Amino acid sequence: MSTTRRTFLKETVAVSSLIASQSAFQFARAQTSEYRRIAVEEIFCPPEVIQASKRAINANPDLEPNFRELISEATPFSANVVRRMQDVGDERLQAMDAGGIAKAVLSNWAPGVQIFGAREGTELAALSNDRMAEVVRDNPDRFAALATIAPQDPVSAALEVERAIDTLGLNGVLINSHTHNEYLDDRKFWPILEACVANDAAIYLHPRVPSAQMYGPFSSYNMHAAKWGFAMEVSTHVVRLIAAGVLDEFPDLRLVLGHMGEGLPFWLYRLDNMSRGEVGNTIDKPPSEYIRENIVITTSGMGWDPILVLSHSVLGPDNILFAVDYPFGDYARDAAWMDAAPLPEPDKIKIYSANAQRVFKLA
Ligand code: MN
């Protein structure tokens, strides 16, 4: 059979299964309690890290713009957020139950320990990972967790990856994009990437406020944060990693991006088209191939059918994971959205659980 014919058949099957799943929509809704729902970008911040962050921000308000306002607990919203981030008891479990969430993969808050100096950041990362491991040990059915590291000290951070995965049994690593305005394509950070590959730990590259070099245009109209700046910061970081050949150097490195891939699924065509001169020279493959092979995305904060369908179409059903970003996101709302999403049922099962189990090696 010719390649064209096979491709045509594959597409026909994909389209007809999509149509079939839509006509079975009512049936799918009635089955919603059957899903095993795992959410993979869920914040837990140990009180010690909250307190240290407050001290650091009070001493230097410019460390992370607007972070001061949130962490001050000065408004009912910020007080709620800070309380919920530290809770892994009844309030959290009730919120999970309201959305039928079987398991939350916890991770520290952005910017986490990356605002601190090397020594304090390294100590807080270890403390945070110990706390995460305790939470998981106390309730292994409902929680798993990603490690926090302080890339400020790359060698210590690499050792902490090893300890967190191998000794504590955590399920991956989360890095809040730049560290003191430096990016992971800098070779000084490569011991961290080596440790992640050696320990088969995926890196969740989570947003934070854009680095100082790009901050200017984001500094007004609240543009530095989740509305726009976060996605620009992380997507820029990922394109740097690809363009620098980091994924040629570490072909087994696995990255996870929140917020439906921080815009990258939209850009695959143009990234490839405008990288033609680099392919075979400075990088081995078109950027879209790294994005499909080394990167998975999550639905955190992006519960919207059109972009889910686009991402499913260009990345495939194995590369999307469900996430909510509690306490900023709402489990019940996002689960209701995914339950009703216009995708084939087997693909929704992958997005809800099978992909998370594979990427984070969940029991
Ligand atoms: Mn988040």
Boltz pocket constraint, residues with backbone or C-beta under 6 A from the ligand:
constraints:
  - pocket:
      binder: B
      contacts: [[A, 41], [A, 206], [A, 258], [A, 300], [A, 325]]
      max_distance: 6.0
